[in-house]
Amino acid sequence: MTAVTATDDRGAVGVPVHGLTVLYDAECTLCTHLRDWLGRQPQLVPLTLVPAGSDEARARFPGLDHSATLDEVTVVGDGGQVYRDTAAWIVVLWALREQRPLAHRLSTPAGARLARGAVLAASWWRGGQGTGQPFRREDGWLYEPAVGWLYDPPGCDSGVCATR
């Protein structure tokens, strides 16, 4: 698996991966749903799930652009590898026992196009259906696994009415 890395100066690209840290947006309902799903999966490579931009993330990875980790999924390998965007999704699937064959298929040229489409679709949903604003609990969005996305707009008594 090839890393898209900001740590080439440490020679991290050729280093084996024995553990991965997944930085996720703790305010995003889709992200927390996926975090919970990842936590339930049998792992071949241990995953540590850390809120992006948190004090813990900043302490673990002081050299990362932490504002960027809130914009795109970022995974950091224990050898300093940094995976972003589609590569991050593929390496996370590679770490899961039941998903590793899928990760290998997605790492081919044809599979990469499919993986990129899935990442764009997730970004679109996370981004408030193309509005550029994430689905946030405080805005009235809730993800229920059994039924999908639910929207219960906050009342207008606060002076702010939801328009989505």
C-alpha positions as CSV (number, residue, x, y, z in Angstrom):
1,M,0.0,0.0,0.0
2,T,1.5,3.4,-1.0
3,A,1.2,6.2,1.5
4,V,0.4,9.8,0.5
5,T,2.7,11.2,3.1
6,A,4.0,14.4,4.5
7,T,6.7,12.6,6.3
8,D,8.9,11.4,3.4
9,D,11.9,13.1,5.2
10,R,11.7,10.4,7.9
11,G,11.7,7.5,5.3
12,A,8.2,6.4,6.5
13,V,7.0,5.2,3.1
14,G,8.9,1.9,3.1
15,V,8.2,1.1,6.8
16,P,5.7,-1.7,7.7
17,V,2.4,-0.7,9.2
18,H,1.7,-2.3,12.6
19,G,-0.9,0.2,13.8
20,L,-3.1,3.0,12.4
21,T,-4.6,6.0,14.0
22,V,-7.8,7.2,12.4
23,L,-8.6,10.9,12.9
24,Y,-12.3,11.5,12.5
25,D,-14.6,14.5,12.9
26,A,-16.3,14.0,16.3
27,E,-19.0,16.5,15.4
28,C,-20.0,14.7,12.2
29,T,-22.7,12.1,12.6
30,L,-21.6,10.1,9.6
31,C,-18.0,10.1,10.9
32,T,-19.0,8.9,14.4
33,H,-21.2,6.3,12.9
34,L,-18.2,5.0,10.9
35,R,-16.0,5.3,14.0
36,D,-18.5,3.0,15.9
37,W,-18.6,0.6,12.9
38,L,-14.8,0.4,12.8
39,G,-14.6,-0.3,16.5
40,R,-16.8,-3.4,16.0
41,Q,-14.8,-4.9,13.1
42,P,-12.2,-7.6,13.6
43,Q,-8.9,-5.9,12.9
44,L,-5.7,-7.4,11.4
45,V,-3.9,-4.1,12.1
46,P,-5.0,-2.3,15.3
47,L,-6.9,0.9,14.8
48,T,-6.9,3.8,17.3
49,L,-9.7,6.2,16.8
50,V,-9.0,9.8,17.8
51,P,-11.1,12.9,17.2
52,A,-9.5,15.1,14.6
53,G,-8.3,18.5,15.9
54,S,-8.5,17.3,19.5
55,D,-5.8,17.9,22.1
56,E,-5.0,14.2,21.9
57,A,-4.5,14.4,18.1
58,R,-2.4,17.5,18.4
59,A,-0.2,15.9,21.1
60,R,0.2,12.7,19.1
61,F,0.9,14.4,15.8
62,P,2.3,17.9,16.3
63,G,3.5,18.2,12.7
64,L,0.1,17.6,11.1
65,D,-2.1,20.3,9.7
66,H,-4.9,19.7,12.1
67,S,-7.4,22.0,10.4
68,A,-6.9,19.9,7.3
69,T,-7.7,16.7,9.3
70,L,-11.2,18.1,9.9
71,D,-11.7,18.6,6.1
72,E,-10.5,15.2,4.9
73,V,-10.2,11.8,6.6
74,T,-6.6,11.3,7.7
75,V,-5.0,8.1,8.9
76,V,-1.5,8.0,10.5
77,G,0.6,4.8,10.5
78,D,2.8,3.9,13.5
79,G,5.8,4.4,11.3
80,G,4.9,8.0,10.5
81,Q,2.9,7.3,7.3
82,V,0.1,9.8,6.6
83,Y,-2.8,8.7,4.4
84,R,-5.4,11.1,3.3
85,D,-8.6,11.1,1.3
86,T,-9.1,7.9,-0.8
87,A,-5.8,6.3,0.4
88,A,-7.0,6.8,4.0
89,W,-10.2,4.9,3.3
90,I,-8.4,2.1,1.5
91,V,-5.7,1.6,4.3
92,V,-8.5,1.5,6.9
93,L,-10.3,-1.2,5.0
94,W,-6.9,-3.0,4.6
95,A,-6.6,-3.1,8.4
96,L,-9.9,-4.9,8.8
97,R,-10.0,-8.7,8.6
98,E,-13.2,-9.0,6.6
99,Q,-12.5,-6.0,4.3
100,R,-8.8,-6.6,3.3
101,P,-9.8,-8.3,0.0
102,L,-11.9,-5.3,-0.8
103,A,-9.0,-3.0,0.0
104,H,-6.8,-4.9,-2.4
105,R,-9.4,-4.6,-5.2
106,L,-9.8,-0.8,-4.5
107,S,-6.1,-0.3,-4.7
108,T,-6.1,-1.3,-8.4
109,P,-6.5,1.4,-11.1
110,A,-10.1,0.4,-11.7
111,G,-10.9,0.0,-8.0
112,A,-9.3,3.4,-7.2
113,R,-12.0,5.1,-9.4
114,L,-14.7,3.3,-7.5
115,A,-13.1,4.2,-4.1
116,R,-12.7,7.8,-5.2
117,G,-16.4,7.9,-6.1
118,A,-17.3,6.5,-2.7
119,V,-15.2,9.1,-0.9
120,L,-16.8,11.9,-3.0
121,A,-20.3,10.5,-2.1
122,A,-19.4,10.4,1.6
123,S,-18.0,13.9,1.4
124,W,-21.2,15.1,-0.3
125,W,-23.4,13.6,2.4
126,R,-21.0,14.8,5.1
127,G,-21.0,18.3,3.5
128,G,-24.7,18.8,3.9
129,Q,-25.7,17.6,0.4
130,G,-23.4,19.9,-1.4
131,T,-24.0,23.0,0.8
132,G,-20.4,22.9,2.1
133,Q,-21.7,22.7,5.6
134,P,-21.4,19.4,7.5
135,F,-24.3,17.7,9.0
136,R,-24.2,18.7,12.7
137,R,-26.3,17.6,15.6
138,E,-26.8,21.1,16.8
139,D,-28.3,21.9,13.4
140,G,-30.9,19.2,13.8
141,W,-29.3,16.3,11.9
142,L,-29.2,12.8,13.3
143,Y,-28.1,9.6,11.8
144,E,-30.1,6.5,12.8
145,P,-28.6,3.3,11.3
146,A,-32.0,1.7,10.9
147,V,-33.5,4.5,8.9
148,G,-30.7,6.9,7.7
149,W,-30.5,10.6,8.1
150,L,-33.2,12.5,10.1
151,Y,-33.6,16.2,10.2
152,D,-35.5,17.9,13.0
153,P,-34.8,21.6,12.6
154,P,-34.2,23.7,15.7
155,G,-37.0,26.0,16.7
156,C,-37.1,29.5,15.5
157,D,-37.6,30.9,19.0
158,S,-33.8,31.3,19.2
159,G,-34.0,33.7,16.2
160,V,-32.1,31.3,13.9
161,C,-34.2,29.1,11.6
162,A,-32.7,26.2,9.6
163,T,-33.0,26.4,5.9
164,R,-31.9,22.9,4.9
